[in-house]
Amino acid sequence: MNRDDPVFLPTVRVRLVTTSPPTPSAPSGDRDATAVWADRSQDIRSFGVFALDASGIVRSWNAGARQITGFDAENIVGSHFSHLFTHEEKQAEQPALALAAATRDRVFETEGWRVRKDADLVWTQMVIEASRDESGGSPGFVVILRDGTQARLRRAETLAQETQFRLLVEGVTDYAIYMLDTQGRISNWNAGAQRAKGYTADEIVGRHFSCFYSVEDQAAVLPERNLVTALCEGTCTAEGWRIRKDGERFWAHVVIQPIHDDAGVVLGFTKITRDCSAQRAATLALQESSRNLDLALANTLQGLCLFDAQGCLTLSNTRFGEILDLTPSATLPGRRLKGIVRRILRGAEDLTATDRHRLGRLMRPDTRDVGETRGIEFGHASRALSLSTRILVHGGLLLTVEDITERRRSAQRIEHLARHDVLTGLPNRLDFQNQLQRVLADTSDRSRFALLYLDLDRFKAVNDTLGHHIGDLLLKRVSLRLRDVSREVGRISRLGGDEFTLLMPVCRRPDEATGVAQRCIDALSSVFDLAGHEVRVGVSIGIVVSSAPHASVDVVMQQADQAMYKAKREGRNRYRVFEAAMSNPLRWQDDMESDLRRALASEQLQLHYQPILDANSGAITALEALLRWPHPTRGDVSPAEFIPLAEERHLMPELGAWVLRRACRDAAGWPSHIRVSVNVSPLQLLREDFMVLLRDVLRASGLAPERLELEITETTMIGNAEMPRSLLRQARELGVGVAMDDFGIGYSSLDLLQNFPFTRVKIDRSFVHGIGKNTKSIAIVRSIITLCQSLELPVIAEGVETEHQRQVLREEKCSELQGFLFQPAVPLAEIVRSLTDRDADATSWRHESHAGT
């Protein structure tokens, strides 16, 4: 018996009296107890309850048992309870076996057909419980019956209905009905699908449904876009040409809907396709002669009706009545326009007098407005409706109504996404600026506010060493902790990257803001467990406490930024409140410039190297040089901070020359088959003496020119491109390689490939990062690789972080790979150890050896 059955009779421990029903040989005092037990069991009518002696003779019988079996107590008491069993069960000695099981196990449960007094059968669940006397013997049994006939019939009906539904779907021949998995692969196939498409189930199940689309639709990513539409809007309805197995085209009407489980997780899609070729041909043939009819019925999602010049209804669809909750009689031909307007107004919600006037005006045909469409949106039965009218040439009126509730909700969702950060769910920069603007515009007595500007410490190091996926996970965890801190005091937002703000619209005293800042620091100081990595970060916070009524958003943000950078300069993981003395941002830049010049002079700068691997063999083919600045007091200064400053203060030629000399000197000691890749800034290529520097560096280091590769970004060639083009051609004549970095993100990448002497192309990491997340990234990567193959240019994919990305890039014939999957940029000493510990055949990079990197 199935205990999960909804009508299963649970084990019942019934004690109708303090002792079990006595045996027939009990003394007279116990017979009184039997009478009491029997009397009390009569009160139970939803179950049959009766007592047996040790041999199975019925000794008591309640009203529930009489109702289930039809036997009166006079007919059954004193008889053996096997009267209730079928002939087959008696032959199989089932009654005796049941009593033996109850005696052995104390309780026996079963279900099956039982025989009523009128010989009819009734399906019951039965529980037999053995009663014990004081010596532990079994003087008898208590039996409980429950009538389960109706429940069993309902189960049978449900099973039959499910079977009928399955056979119905499989047997439908006019519609192709089949299911897709979440990737768009076909998982089942009905007879209608075989008839419409020409494929058998064995031929098509497991293939992607895009095989039914034309080459043009596949190139436009139409199949995938239809799935996205179905996910976002709940359904995707479309028509278009589809391809049968034999290559013949047919016009199809398609409906795609997502399938969700009880938890809302998408399991796949249902897809219904109907061959509408004949209908389409007929529609095209009748289009000219039935223009008004087509106009009224073209969009089945809309309710529409057509009135003649006298204001009488001539045509309407059922959707019109459904949307407006009108009875069929209200939309019969001949009904007056005014009567329908009154019914619409009766159900309208929250209409102002102006709205009612506008709605009434919409219904008054005016030949001066022929061809003009006018509309209004209003509430109706807790839904949002859009109603529009169009005056026709012959004086009639076309009225359409559409339920735009979901459109409104979609717009609200889009508005939410526009104002919230996708990664963390926090309000984004746009929403924060609006909130700050409202606070600044508040002229009430409580207009004193505080702004906390938070910037994570050591976040870039996490990204560089553990990868962007760990960095994203860290940002999510940080946002959760900051939410907890800000819950009662203000609104936390993410501006982008590792920057957050906390806006306190009411701040009576500065120590309230500093107290919140300290709680933020404390909350982020404890370790983060991120996918098995223990990560510690800090946060530097700039605070502005202000009541200035005329301050602007930009001024307040600049003040908070200055205070935050003061916190960073003074050791990080602390807060500073803005003071007027911080208003000069040039002071920080001057200090940083002085420090950078000292770093160049005192050899504080370092080069780290990241391997570039052959995509097929895994052998190291090159190392990219990346500049690092370990400042003695500021800590590790990000290149994003000091490179723009070096460009602004004209330090890049000197800085770039240092990098080029050091990289070539280091590479001269590596195996001869490994090249070194060096990034060159636009300012370096605008100097006429660049080639003099390049020749001197190669001569001094002894590095073969073909082992040096210069990486150039597109911005290097924008503007005055003639100078960089000339210098790069001279570099190529010298034997030095030239690689285009971050290919694909600019506006003129193809033009540059044609006009500059590139020897290699690096695919931008943003496209590599998208592999496995969206098909567009794979398509772009494939296109770049194919283009470069036709130009005989090797391709490097940078930013490889997952094994899936590596596998896809190999399958697409990418030449070389670079990324955290293999190793981040590391100091020279570690690179030297790696190269010297391996002979020429052992320089392949094993992902396993760096799994903890």
DAMOPE-V522091 format. One record per pair of residues at least 6 apart in sequence whose ideal C-beta (glycine too) atoms are under 6 Angstrom apart, sorted by sequence separation. I is the first residue (numbers start at 0). J is the second residue. D is the distance in whole Angstrom. If there is no record, write none. Layout:
BEGIN
I&J&D  I&J&D
END
This chain:
BEGIN
52&58&6  65&71&6  101&107&4  115&121&6  132&138&5  180&186&5  193&199&6  229&235&4  259&265&6  260&266&6  306&312&6  307&313&5  485&491&4  493&499&5  506&512&5  598&604&5  629&635&6  630&636&5  645&651&5  683&689&6  742&748&6  770&776&5  799&805&6  100&107&4  228&235&4  419&426&6  420&427&5  526&533&5  527&534&5  566&573&5  612&619&6  613&620&5  697&704&6  716&723&5  769&776&3  770&777&6  787&794&5  21&29&4  40&48&4  49&57&6  50&58&5  81&89&6  112&120&4  113&121&5  129&137&5  168&176&6  177&185&6  178&186&5  209&217&5  240&248&5  241&249&6  257&265&5  258&266&5  295&303&5  304&312&6  305&313&5  388&396&6  389&397&5  419&427&6  462&470&4  492&500&5  566&574&6  628&636&4  715&723&6  50&59&4  84&93&6  130&139&5  178&187&5  212&221&6  258&267&5  305&314&4  376&385&5  461&470&6  482&491&6  526&535&5  566&575&4  610&619&5  611&620&6  645&654&5  666&675&4  49&59&6  84&94&5  97&107&6  112&122&6  113&123&5  177&187&6  212&222&5  225&235&5  241&251&4  295&305&5  320&330&5  388&398&5  438&448&5  481&491&5  491&501&5  565&575&5  611&621&4  727&737&5  766&776&5  784&794&5  21&32&6  49&60&5  129&140&6  177&188&5  257&268&6  304&315&3  375&386&6  418&429&6  21&33&5  60&72&4  188&200&4  361&373&5  387&399&5  418&430&4  461&473&6  489&501&5  490&502&5  543&555&6  610&622&6  626&638&6  796&808&5  20&33&5  48&61&5  81&94&4  127&140&5  128&141&5  176&189&5  209&222&4  255&268&5  256&269&5  303&316&6  374&387&3  489&502&5  562&575&5  628&641&6  662&675&5  766&779&5  18&32&6  110&124&4  238&252&5  386&400&5  489&503&4  608&622&4  609&623&5  766&780&5  49&64&5  60&75&6  127&142&5  176&191&6  177&192&5  188&203&6  255&270&5  304&319&5  315&330&5  372&387&6  373&388&6  488&503&6  523&538&5  543&558&5  562&577&4  662&677&5  20&36&5  47&63&4  60&76&5  109&125&5  175&191&5  188&204&6  237&253&5  302&318&4  303&319&6  384&400&6  385&401&5  485&501&5  543&559&5  565&581&6  608&624&6  46&63&5  47&64&3  126&143&5  174&191&5  175&192&4  254&271&5  302&319&3  358&375&6  372&389&5  796&813&5  799&816&5  43&61&6  44&62&5  57&75&5  108&126&5  171&189&6  172&190&5  173&191&6  185&203&5  236&254&5  357&375&5  385&403&5  520&538&6  541&559&4  606&624&5  607&625&5  659&677&6  739&757&5  742&760&5  800&818&6  16&35&6  44&63&5  57&76&5  125&144&6  172&191&5  185&204&5  253&272&5  295&314&6  313&332&6  558&577&4  737&756&6  742&761&6  744&763&5  794&813&5  799&818&3  800&819&5  16&36&5  41&61&5  43&63&6  47&67&5  107&127&5  169&189&5  170&190&6  171&191&5  175&195&4  235&255&4  302&322&4  312&332&6  382&402&6  383&403&5  542&562&6  561&581&4  607&627&5  737&757&5  742&762&6  743&763&5  794&814&5  795&815&4  796&816&5  797&817&5  798&818&5  800&820&5  15&36&5  40&61&4  41&62&6  57&78&6  123&144&5  124&145&5  168&189&6  185&206&6  251&272&5  252&273&5  369&390&5  383&404&5  541&562&3  737&758&5  738&759&4  739&760&5  740&761&5  762&783&6  793&814&4  799&820&5  37&59&4  106&128&5  172&194&5  234&256&5  311&333&6  312&334&4  340&362&5  368&390&5  382&404&5  541&563&3  605&627&5  736&758&4  741&763&4  795&817&6  56&79&6  57&80&5  123&146&6  124&147&5  184&207&5  185&208&6  252&275&5  369&392&6  564&587&6  738&761&6  743&766&6  821&844&5  15&39&5  55&79&5  105&129&6  183&207&5  383&407&5  516&540&5  539&563&6  604&628&6  15&40&5  55&80&5  122&147&5  183&208&5  249&274&5  250&275&5  310&335&6  655&680&5  731&756&4  101&127&4  122&148&4  229&255&4  250&276&4  310&336&4  336&362&6  364&390&5  516&542&6  85&112&6  102&129&5  121&148&5  213&240&6  229&256&6  230&257&6  249&276&5  350&377&6  361&388&5  488&515&5  539&566&4  760&787&5  784&811&5  822&849&5  101&129&5  229&257&5  539&567&4  655&683&5  707&735&5  708&736&4  709&737&5  710&738&5  712&740&5  728&756&5  23&52&6  51&80&6  85&114&6  122&151&5  179&208&6  250&279&4  349&378&5  651&680&5  704&733&5  705&734&5  712&741&6  727&756&6  767&796&5  784&813&6  20&50&4  22&52&6  83&113&5  97&127&6  211&241&5  225&255&6  306&336&5  347&377&5  348&378&4  512&542&5  679&709&5  704&734&3  708&738&5  710&740&4  768&798&6  781&811&5  83&114&6  211&242&6  651&682&4  652&683&6  684&715&6  704&735&5  724&755&6  767&798&5  347&379&6  364&396&5  512&544&5  539&571&5  542&574&6  626&658&6  674&706&4  676&708&5  678&710&5  679&711&6  713&745&4  760&792&5  767&799&6  771&803&5  346&379&5  663&696&5  667&700&5  764&797&5  484&518&5  537&571&6  540&574&4  542&576&5  543&577&5  652&686&6  667&701&5  674&708&5  676&710&6  681&715&4  759&793&5  760&794&5  761&795&5  762&796&5  764&798&3  770&804&5  102&137&5  484&519&5  509&544&5  537&572&3  667&702&5  716&751&6  656&692&6  660&696&5  664&700&5  666&702&6  761&797&5  659&696&5  663&700&4  685&722&6  689&726&5  767&804&6  770&807&5  484&522&5  506&544&6  624&662&4  101&140&6  458&497&4  663&702&5  684&723&4  690&729&5  743&783&6  455&497&4  480&522&4  684&726&5  55&98&6  183&226&6  454&498&5  69&115&4  70&116&5  197&243&4  198&244&5  453&499&4  595&641&6  68&115&5  69&116&4  196&243&6  197&244&3  69&117&6  197&245&6  452&500&6  422&471&6  451&501&4  423&474&6  476&527&5  422&474&6  423&475&6  450&502&6  425&478&5  591&644&6  621&674&4  622&675&6  623&676&4  624&677&5  449&503&4  423&478&4  606&661&5  621&676&5  324&380&6  448&504&5  473&529&6  592&648&5  449&506&4  472&529&5  448&506&6  516&574&4  447&506&6  445&505&5  469&529&5  431&492&4  449&512&4  451&516&6  425&491&6  426&492&4  428&494&5  438&504&5  425&492&6  465&532&6  425&493&4  434&502&6  431&500&6  423&493&5  420&493&4  461&534&6  67&144&5  322&400&5  458&536&6  67&146&5  195&274&5  457&536&5  322&402&5  456&536&6  455&536&5  456&537&4  455&538&6  456&539&6  53&137&6  181&265&6  53&138&6  453&538&5  454&539&5  53&139&6  181&267&6  308&394&3  52&139&5  180&267&5  308&395&6  453&540&5  51&139&6  179&267&5  307&395&5  50&139&6  51&140&4  178&267&6  179&268&4  306&395&5  451&540&5  452&541&4  306&396&4  50&141&6  178&269&6  179&270&6  451&542&5  305&397&6  49&142&5  177&270&6  450&543&5  304&398&5  48&143&6  176&271&5  449&544&5  303&399&4  46&143&5  47&144&3  174&271&6  175&272&4  301&399&5  302&400&4  46&145&6  174&273&5  447&546&4  301&401&5  446&546&6  450&555&6  452&559&4  450&559&5  454&563&5  0&110&5  19&130&3  439&550&6  452&563&5  11&126&6  456&571&4  8&124&4  22&138&4  436&552&6  456&572&6  22&139&6  435&552&5  20&139&6  432&552&5  11&143&6  8&145&5  6&147&5  6&150&3  665&827&6  669&834&6  459&637&5  614&809&5  620&815&6  614&813&5  625&824&5  614&815&6  614&816&5  611&815&5  612&816&5  611&817&5  612&821&6  610&821&6  610&822&6  609&824&4  607&824&4  607&825&6  607&826&6  608&830&5  619&842&5  618&842&5  618&843&5  617&843&4  617&844&6  612&844&5  610&844&6  466&800&5  466&819&4  464&823&5  463&823&6  223&774&6
END
